[in-house]
Amino acid sequence: MVQTGQSPDGVDWVRPQVAESWFRCVADYGLVPGAEQLWPRNAADAANGGRVEHSTNRDLWPSLTTIAFNLQPLLRDTNVGLLLTDATGKLIHAMEAGANLGPIARRLMRLGESWNERIIGNNGLGTAAVIGQPVAFDGKEHFSSVLHPFATVGHPLHSHDGTIVALLGLITDKRPAAQTLLGFVRSPATLLKPNLFECQAPGRFLLRLRARRISIGPAGENCLLDGLFSLDEAGKIIGATRTGLELLGYERHSDILFQQVKTILGVSVDELRSRTYRGEFIELEVSDDRRLHAEFVARNNASSTNVPSSPDTAMARDMCGHGGFRRSKPPRHRDSREPWRDAVLESALQKAAKLQEQNIPILITGESGVGKDHLVRLIHANGSRKSHPLVLVNCAAIPRELISSELFGYAPGSFTGARTGGKQGKFVEADKGVLFLDEIGDMALDLQTSLLCALDSSEIVPVGGSKPTVVDVQVIAATNSDLAGCVKNGAFRRDLYYRLNGAQFWLPPLRERPDKLDLIQHLWEVENEAQGVEQDKTLSAEVWDIFERHPWPGNIRELRNVLRSCMAMTSGSETQISDLPDDFMREINAFAQGQEDNEPGQVHLFRSQATQEAEALELKTLSDWEAHAIRTALKETSGNISQTARVLGTTRPTLYHKMARLGLRR
């Protein structure tokens, strides 16, 4: 097979694509069958602080990352990694699912890694780049033994002239799923093609063609979409999508490029323009039995940023129109004093408004610092309960002994130190409003039972009391934990999980957001306005470059702190690298040094000074940590119990209890 490129006689289980690709690996690339081809990343990429130089047109980047972002919810908990490479096979984007695939997959999913067929042998991405068609390989169909545990899938993305500009791919250790994943990746790749075309294709005019009747055949999925053509002022065709070629019966771009549209369709550009302006319905007869509907769009200029398009294209268009990824002076929003809003939050708010009308619980998930509490405040401020209280409860910050009384209140004389008149709990405080239970994953199991009963009955019985109080609250819970995983290992009640999970919103980490730089830009303007500076301050191109590359392990919370520091430290009108906080620069340098060892899509975790001290003191258990924290606080307050409790964020009775349990004295 490797000598001829054909399947052996009498063997029908070796697909032609496998035989042909193996032949290329031996004859053209000189690779050894079964060898562990796994070449290191380009040295320049490895030494560039996580930034990967690639051949993909920067104008296409927003469209590419947007489709990857939109696919993320579909791939969660599936052990499928989503990959984007440039036309040469260099990995330029990878989603976090790879963290579950083992060390080999994580190695392959590092940014800058090459999936080129001549380097690691046949694979979904590399082979798709060679043959120009979608392809999938399963296990030992791969030439390199490194890929034998996996199935790989690749789909080429073409430009207006038919050349490959990027590749969309998947990798999974669920090998029988190869062909299923090939069908999965076809849909987003097919839907992405018009966006790429509109964002990149040159030309004064855009022509859309649509079949009157949908035909299902070998290219059935393409027949569901419009065929797109770009035309210059003289009426020459200078770009076309694959769907457009198929609608007209052509196989290659070279068959129609630079031909007059009148020669191909029998109608001139002037006639198309005239009929469009008159509001006439345009129908073209391309053969005796085939008619197409046509839509003619005049662009304001040759840039695709003026082409009407889908919401995803509009999002990409807006990003393209801001001058790429380096900007020194961001344009001002209409009112930067308004609460921070962005595309992700707006989408969640639209859904939350409908849920709030029906009092459906909402569960918000995402890493720490992505803005879960901010989203809750926006939901409350824009919902039907905005005239009633929003009550926030951090389940991780309240001692276990007190959380019941915090949530449900307590009756007079319930315990030593209780208020004479008792206390109403957070549920009663939030009556008619919204109760936000943050860090719900940290709630103890026995308290989860009480919470479930309260949610099911809408009746609250205070600690030490017997008379229930009926409340009307919408509950919104949030967590940075994997609650579904906690349910599986018994750390969280299954029935409570489903009770809270009426609808789930996932907020992406800052590093994975396709609008990351636009969000940074907006928050910078918010800080400009909030600090009331006389002259707007801007970020230098070098600072923008750092912000683009940084993985932001603290997400939006870290970003806002950095922006505030920059605003305060900048003496002139432009923030330079020297104005960035020292701890932030240490984090940047630590990430750059640790990039080779980091897993793709994983945040580099930087140890705080407290963590390093704890390691030096050999603090291994939670009790060790508690004792160390109490000793430190007592030392700082000279043994004052009230001040120590305040420093630790707890109460005096709880502090006394912990000191007695840990054998500590003042």
C-alpha positions, 0 to 999 in steps of 0.5 A, a space after each residue: 500500500 505504501 509503495 503503490 498508494 492503492 489498497 491491497 488486492 482483495 482488501 476492502 477495509 482500507 479506504 482509498 484516502 488512507 492508502 493515498 495519504 500513506 503513499 505520500 508519507 513514504 514517497 513524498 515525505 520520507 516518513 517511516 510507517 508507525 514511527 512517532 512523528 511528533 516534531 517540536 513547535 517552531 522555535 520562534 513560536 515557543 519563545 514568543 510568550 504564547 503568541 503564534 505567528 501564522 499565515 491566516 489573514 487577520 481580517 478573517 480571525 474574528 469570523 474563525 474564532 466566533 464559530 469556535 466560540 459558538 461550538 464550545 457549548 456543544 462540545 463540553 463534557 464530550 472529550 472532543 478538542 476543537 482545533 483551528 489551523 492556518 493553511 499550513 497546518 499550524 495550530 492557531 486556536 484550540 478549545 479547552 476540551 483537550 484537557 480531558 484527552 491525555 498528555 499526547 493530545 495536550 501536546 498536539 493541542 499546544 498553539 504553534 504545533 504543526 498538523 502538516 501531513 509532511 510532518 506528522 503523517 496523515 491526519 484530519 487537518 493535514 490531509 484536508 489541506 492536501 486534498 482540499 476536502 473534508 476527511 476523517 481518520 480513525 486510530 491506526 489509519 493514521 501513519 504515525 503511531 502517536 495518533 493511533 489512540 485518536 480519531 481526527 477530523 478536518 475541514 478546509 475553509 476556502 477564500 473567494 478564489 478557492 485557496 485554503 485560508 484555514 482548517 477547522 478540525 476535531 480530535 477525540 479519543 472516542 475513535 468510533 465517532 470519526 465519521 459522526 464528527 465529520 458530519 458534525 464539523 461539516 455544518 459549522 464549516 459550511 455555515 462559516 463559508 459565507 461569513 469568510 467570503 463576505 469578510 474577505 472577498 474584494 469587489 464593488 458588488 455582491 451577488 447572491 444566488 439561491 436555487 428555487 428548489 432544494 436538491 439533496 445530493 452529494 453536495 446536499 448541505 451546500 444546496 441549502 445555502 446561497 451561492 455568493 459571487 463578488 463582482 468588480 465595477 466592470 462586471 467581472 467575477 473576481 470571487 465565488 464560493 464553492 456553493 456558487 460554483 455548484 449552483 452553476 455547474 462548475 467545478 473549479 474557480 478558474 472556470 469563471 474567475 475574471 469572466 464577465 457576469 453577462 457571459 456566465 449568467 446572461 445578464 450584465 451588471 448594469 441590468 442587475 443594478 437597474 432591476 434591483 433599484 426598481 425593486 424587481 424580483 430577479 430570476 435567472 435561467 441558467 439551464 433549461 430546467 434550472 432557475 435561480 433567484 438572485 439578489 444584487 447588493 452594491 457595497 459602499 466600497 470594496 471592503 466587506 465591512 459594508 455588506 449586509 450579513 448574518 449576526 455572526 458576520 456582523 460581529 466579525 465585521 465590527 471587529 474587522 472594522 476596528 483596525 485589527 488587533 493593535 489599536 492606540 486610540 479606541 473609538 468612544 462609545 455613545 455613553 461609556 458611563 452606562 453599566 458594562 454591557 457586551 455581546 455575551 451579556 446581552 445574549 444572556 439578558 434576553 433569555 433571562 428576561 423571559 425566564 424571570 417572567 416565569 420565575 424559573 431558576 437560573 444557574 450561571 457557570 464559569 471560571 472565577 472572575 468572568 462576571 457572574 455577579 455582574 450578570 446577576 445585577 444586570 438581570 435584576 436591574 433589567 427584569 420584572 423584579 427590579 423594584 424589589 431587593 437583590 440579595 447576595 449570599 456567598 455560600 463559600 464565605 459564610 461559616 458552615 455553622 451560620 449559613 442556615 441562620 443566614 439563609 432562613 433566619 432564626 427565632 429569638 433565643 435560638 442560641 447563645 449570642 442570638 439577637 433578642 428579637 431574632 433575625 430574618 434570613 436572606 430568603 425573607 429579605 429577598 421576598 418579591 425580588 432576587 436571591 443570588 446564591 454565589 459559589 453554590 458548589 461549596 454548600 455542605 450536603 446537609 444544608 443542601 437538603 434544607 435549601 431544596 425543601 425551601 425551594 420546593 415549598 417556597 416556605 421558610 422556617 427560621 432556625 429555632 422556630 416552627 412557623 413557616 413564612 411564605 416567600 416569593 423569590 427568584 433564585 439565581 445560583 452561580 458556581 465555578 465548580 463542575 456541578 455535574 461532576 460533583 453530582 456524580 461523585 456525591 458532593 452535590 445533591 442531584 435533585 438540588 442540581 436539577 432544581 437550581 438548573 432551570 436554565 444554565 448560562 455559561 460565561 466564557 473565560 476572557 481568553 476564549 472570547 472572540 470579542 476579547 479586545 473589544 471588551 478590553 477597549 470598552 472597559 478601558 473607556 469605562 475606566 476613563 469615564 469613571 475616573 473623570 480624567 480631563 483628557 482621555 488616556 489611550 493604550 499604546 500598541 505595545 500594551 495592546 499586544 501584551 493584552 492580546 497575548 495574555 491568557 488572563 487567568 483572573 479573567 475580567 476581574 483581573 483585567 479591571 484591576 490592571 486597567 485601573 492601575 494603568 489609569 492611575 499610573 499613566 502620567 501622560 496621555 498614553 499608557 506604556 509598558 512601564 505603567 503596567 503593574 509590577 505583579 502583572 508583569 511578573 505574571 506575564 513573564 512567568 507565563 512566557 517561561 512556563 508556556 512550554 510546560 502548560 497544557 493547551 487551554 489551561 490557565 497557568 496558575 501562579 503561586 501567591 506569596 501566601 501559597 509559597 509560605 504555606 508550602 515552606 511551613 508544610 501546610 497540607 490539611 485544611 486544619 493546618 491552613 485554618 490554624 496558620 490563618 488564625 495565628 497570623 491574624 492574632 499576631 497582626 491584631 495583638 491578640 484582639 479577638 474582635 479584630 481578629 474575627 473581623 480580619 478573618 471575616 467571621 464572628 467571635 463565637 465561630 472564632 472561639 470555637 475554631 481556636 478551641 478545636 485547633 488548640 490555639 490560644 491568644 
